[in-house]
Amino acid sequence: MTVRTRFAPSPTGYLHVGGARTALFNWLFAKRHKGKFILRIEDTDAARSTEESIQAILDGMEWLGLTWDEGPFFQSKMFDAYRAHAKKLLDAGLAYRCYCAPEELEARREAALKEGRPPKYDGRCRARTDAPDKPYAVRFKTPGGGATSFADVIKGHISFENSAMEDLVILRSDSTPTYNFCVVVDDATMGITHVVRGDDHINNTPKQILIYRALGYELPVFAHLPMILGSDKTRLSKRHGATSVMAYKEMGYLPHSLVNYLARLGWSHGDQEIFSIEELVEKFSFENVGASSGVFNPEKLLWLNHPDIKEMREEAIAPLLLPFLKEKGIDAGGDARLLAIIKTLKERAKTLRELSDAAEFYFAGKVSYDPKAAEKFLTKEALPLFEGLIAGLSGLSEFTEAKVEEVFNAILNANGLKLGKLAQPVRVALTGGTVSPGIFEMIAAMGKERAVARLHDAAAYMKKG
């Protein structure tokens, strides 16, 4: 058997982190078993489905690297298949036409609630043999007795009494299909072997199993994932922070970091926290998916993102960083210094946005000095040191970290000074503040022209003071 899983979002908004985790677990399971991962867009709700939401879902999937093997398939293009399956059930006597008007159904529902009865359809059209010339819906005949049970690979044995379920509408009076019916037809005809989805769908599962059986299709394996909660143990929402996958891209997170975090949100493999994609594929199984809800922890995600940035090659970071720099009006695409600049900053940066903030001083035409730092370090006493440094750096034919250090050491030795006496004033002169990467690597990355120009500016400032 070839494993076939699917992710089937409704395009009514962005790709939520909960949906992304569902997609990831489907993708990992399919890859683990050398199967197929299918993307299906459940867009039968024309009023709420939008092209923008469809694109947002595709963008989120692609950014995370969750490439699909088949699709995307759109339910809105498969109405003929749903209607053909409904006709099959009608012809077999397993479904019937319901002529009850919506206002009648609502009145009966309200009456049942007032009387303390379950507000489900009373089945009055089940035995009708007439065919009045009026609109009708098609309802599935739910068995009146017994139970529908299934073995969920995460939740265990689950059973529902059939008497608690009503005769489900599978085609509305305008002949559009309903969710539970579409899902069964799609999963069955697409050969889905494992239905992996959120546990908010557990109540739909017995209805779908009954339709599978009525249509004569083999049941898939069901795996219902526990929901993701916020820090207050309520369902994850915007009040807990960003819930959109693409929001994390905009904040400067790496896709692998989010994938790693979502994989560990409900699944474990011993005490290991950090996984490569290859390791996730190799080790993933539903046996190690917990049955209880996971709590989304933004600090943990940030903790994972930091080493990912630190360990990435500068060549891989550069194209990801460019859009963040562009937001600041910095076009660094053709700047030969970019890789060296990234190297000086990536050890400390927790996100790409943080890295771009830290890099800004490298590209500025002029720097603004912190007043307190300038008062303390850019003094007339430091001016001779700066003049010697300007001369030494200007004379370098190779502007490398090692050569810059040699110039510094020559000045320090000549004046009997420790490094801090020169490094800190130079740091203020080049960055405007007292914090920067290592002084030698920072100067080498800045480049000879810009570093010397800023030292000249600082010398002029000292002379005025």
N, C-alpha and C positions, 0 to 999 in steps of 0.2 A: 504494500500500500504506500502510495506517495502522500506524505503529509501535505495538507493544503489548509492554510490559515487565512484569515482576512481581517482587515480593519475597515469598519463601515461607519464613518462619521456622518452626521447630519450637518449640512453647510449653513448653519444659522449663526456663525460667529467664528472667532479665531480657533486655532488648535490649542486646546486647554492642556495643561500638564498631565491631567488625569487621562485624557484621550491619548496623549503621547506615550504614556506608560503602557496603556493597553496595546497601542500599535507596536511598541518596542517588544513586549512579551510575545506577541504574535510573530513578529519578525524573527526574534531570537529562536523561538521554538521551530519555526520553519527552516531556518538556516542550520540549526543543530541537527535536524533530521534530513538535511539535503532536500527539503521540500519546496513548496511554492508559497509566496506571500502575495495575497490579492488585495488591491485597494478598490473599495466600492463606495460611491457617494450616494447616501440615502436622501435624495432630494425630492421626494414625493410631496412634501409640504411646500407648494409653490409660493405661498404667501410669505414664508419665512426664509426660504433658501435664496441665496444671492451668489452672483458670480464672484463678488469680492471675497465672500467666505470660502468658496471653493478654492480660490487662488491662495488664500491665507493657509488653508489646510495643506495644499500641495507645497507651498513654500516652507512651511514648518517641517513637513516630512523630509523634504529634500535637504534642508539645513541640518537636520539630525542624522542624515545618511540612511534613512529607512526607505531604501529604494524598493519598489514593488516589482514583482515578476509579471503580473497581469493587471490590466486596468489602466487608469481608473474607469470603472463601469458606473453608469448613472441609472438609478432606478427610474427616473423620469422617461428614459428611452425604452423601458421594458414592459410597458403597460399591457401590450398584447399577450405577453407570456403570463402575466398575472390573471388576465381575464380568461385565458384558455384553461388555466388550472382551476379557476373558480367554476367554469362550465363543467369540468371533469367531476368536481365534487357535486354539483347540482345533478348531473346525469346519473351519478351513483347513489343519489338519495342521501348524501352526507352533508348537504347544505340545502338551504331553502330560501325562497324569496320572502322578504319581510316588507309589508306595505305600511307599517306604522309610521305616521308622520312624526317629525322631530318634536313638535309640541305635545303630541300624545305621549311620547316616551318620557318627556320631561315631567309631565303631570303625574304619570304613574310612578316615576322615580321619587318625586316629592311626597306622594301619598305613602309610599313604602317607608320612607324615612320617618314620617310622622307616626306611623304605626309600629315602628321599631323592627321592620323587616329589611333584609338586605336589598338595596336598590338595584337589583339586576333585572334583566329582561325576562318577562314571564313566559316567553315561548308561545305566545298565542297564534303566531303565524306558522308554526311548525307543521301543523296538519292541514293547512289550507290547500284545497285542490283547485280553487278558482284562480283566474288570472286577470284581475281587473286592470283596466287600461290606466294605470297610475304609476308614479315613480316607486321603485322598490330598491331596497338594499339586499345584499346576499349575506346570509348568516350561516356560520358553521354550526353543525349539530354537535354540541358538546355532550358526551355520555352523561347520563343522569346519576349513575352510581359508580362505586369503586374509587380508585385513586390513581393518580399519575405520579410515578416515582422515577427518579434518575440518580445516577451516581456521579456527583460532581468531583472532579479530581482535586479540587482545593477544599470545598466545603463538606465533602462527604455525601452520605445518603440524604436525599431531600424528597419529600412526598407532599402532594396536594390532593385534597378531596375534590373529586370532579363536581360534586354538588355545589361547591363554593364558586364555581366558574359559570359565567353565563354563556349563551350562544353568541359567539364572537362575530361581529360584522367583519367580513373579509372584503366586500366591495360596497362602497357607499352608493347612495341613490344616484349620484352623478357618474357612477361606474369607476371611480378612482379607488385603487386598492388601499388597504390599511397596513399599518406598520408590521404587525405580527405575521400577516399573510405574506407580505413581500419578502420578509426576512427568510421565511421557510423556503419559498420558491427559489430565491436567489442562492441561499446556502446549498440547497439540494442540487439545483441545476449547475452550479459552479463547482460541485464536488468538494465542498468544504468538509474536511475530516474532523477538525477541532474548532469549536466555537469558543473563543477566548474573549471575554468581555467583562465589564464592571458588574458587581453584584447587585446593582440597582435593576438589573434585568432578570433576576431570579424569578420574580413573579410572572414574567412573560414566558419562561421556559416550559411549564406544563402545557400552556395553550399551544405553543409551537410544536411540542412533541405530539400532541393529538393531531395536529394538521399534518405533520410528517407521516404519521401512521396512516391517516386517511388517504393520503396521496400515494402511499406505497413506497415511500423513500426510506432508506436506511438512516438511522439516527447518527448524528456526529457525537463526538466526545465533548462534554461541556466542562468549561473551567471558568468559574466566576471569581474575578479579582476583587479583593476588598477595596473600598474607596479610599481616597487620600484625604486626610483631615488637616485642618489648620492647627496652629499651636494651642488653640483653646478646645481642641477635640471636636469641633464642628466641621461640617463639610467645607472643603477648601473653596474660598471665594476671594473676590478682589479685596475684601477688607483685611485679608492676611498678607497682602502684597501682590506682586505680579503673578498672574495665573496663565498668561499667554506664553507659549513657547517662544514666539518671535520677540517678545519683550525682553527675554533673557539674552537674545542675540543683540538687541539694541543696548542692553546694559553692559555688553562686553564679555559675556560668558562664551566659552568654547563649546561647540556642539558635543564633543566627546565628554566633557565634564557633566553636562546635563544628562546625557545618555547613561553615564556611569552612576550618577546620583539616582535617576529614576529606576535603574535596574536594581539598586540596593534598597529601594523603597518598597519593601514587601517581599524581597527575595534575598537569600543569603547563601554564601558558600564559605563555611567556616568563619574565621575572623577577618578574612580578606576584605579590604575596603576599596582598593583601587584596582580596576581591571582594564585591560585593553579590549578592544572590540572582539578580537580573536579569542581571548579568554572567556568573554561573556558567552559567545556562541558555543564554545567547547563545554562550558560548565553549566549552562542554564538547564533547569528542569523544573517541572511544577511541584515535584516532591518537596522542594525547598522554598516554595512560595507560602507565606503565612496566611492564615485564615482571618487574621484580625487587621484592622485598618492601620495604615502607616501615617505618620505625622510629617508633613512637609517642613523641613528646617532649612531656611535660606542660609544660615551660617554654615551648615554642613556643605551645602552646594558651593559656597565661596571657598571653603577649606579645600574642596576637590579641585576647584578651578585654578587655584594658585600654583600647585605643583605642575599642573598641565601646561600652564604658560611658561613656567621656569624651565621645563624640560623640552619644550618645542624648539626646533631650529629657527633661527632668525628668518631664514628664507620662507618658512611656513607661516610665521607670524605676520610678516610684512604686508601681504595682500589683505589680510584680515584687519590690520591696523589702519590702512589707508583711508577707509570711509570715516573713521573716527577723527582722524586728523583733518580730513576735508571739511567736516562739520565746523572746525575751528578756523576754516579759511586757509588751511595749509595743504598745498599740493606737493606731496613728498614722493610721488611716483617716480620721478626722474632724479631724485636726490641720491647721489652715490654714498652719502653718509648713513643712509637709513638703517642698514643692517648693523653697523657699528653702534648706532644710537640705541637700537632695540637691545643689543647685547648688554649695554650698560644699565638698562632699566628692568629687564624681564625678571630678575631675581626677586625684586620687591613687589612687582605689580600683581594684584589679585584678579584684575579684569583688564580687558583690552581698553576700556574707557579710562581706567586708572592709569594705564600705560601711556595713553595718548595725552592725558593731563600732565603726566610727569615729563613727557617729551617736548612739551610746548616751548620751553625755554631755548631748546636747541635751534628752533626755527625763527625765533623772534629777531626782528631787525635790531632793536634796542631792548635792554632790560631795565626794569624799574627796580631800584634798590629798596629793600626794606629799610625804613628810616633808622631803626635801632641798630640793625646790622651794619649799615653804612657808617653810622656814627662811631661804632666800636672798632671796625676793621679798615675802612677806607680812609686812613689818616695820612697826614703828611709824612709821618715817620716811615710808612710803608712804601712811599713813592720811589725811593732808590731801588728797593727790591723789585718793584714792578718794572722800572726802566731796564734793569738787568735781565729780567724775565722776558720782556718784549724783544730785546736784542737777541737773546739766546734762542727763543722760539722762531723768530723771523729768519734766523740763519740756518734752520734745519732744512736739509734737502729731503730727508725722510721724516714724515710727521707721524711717528709711531708712539705707542705707549712707552716703550723702553727709551726712546730718544727724548721724549718729554721728561721722563724721570731723570735722565742724565743732566738735563738743563737745570732742573730743580735742585738736584744734589750739588751741582757746582756752585749755585748761589748760596745754598744753605751752608756749605762747608766754608765758603769764603767769608761768611758773616757769623759763623759759629752759632747757627740757629737750628732749632728743631723744626720738623716738617710743619707742625701746626701753625707756627708763626707766619708762614708764607701761604700754606694751603687754604686757610680759612679766609683771609682777605681775597685771595684769587677766586675762591668759590663764590663769594658775594659779588665780585666783579663780573663773573661769567653767568651767574644764574639769578642774581638779585637777592638771594637768601643764603641761609647757612647750612642747608641740607642739599646734598646732591649725591650722585654715584661717586665712586673713587676718583680722586682728583686727576690722576694721570690718564685713566681710561676715558674720563669725561672730556678732557681737553683733546685727546686724540680723536675721539668720536666727533667732537664739534668741528674739527678741521682747523687748519692753520689760519686761513683767512679770517674766519669769524672769531676765533679765539683771540687772535692778536688785535683785531679791531675793538673787541670789548675791553681788552686790557688797556688800550689807548684811551677809550672812553673813561675808564675808571681812573687812569692817571690824570686826565683832565679834571675830573671831579675832585681828586685829592688836591690838585693845585689851587682850585677855587676855595677849598675848605681851609 
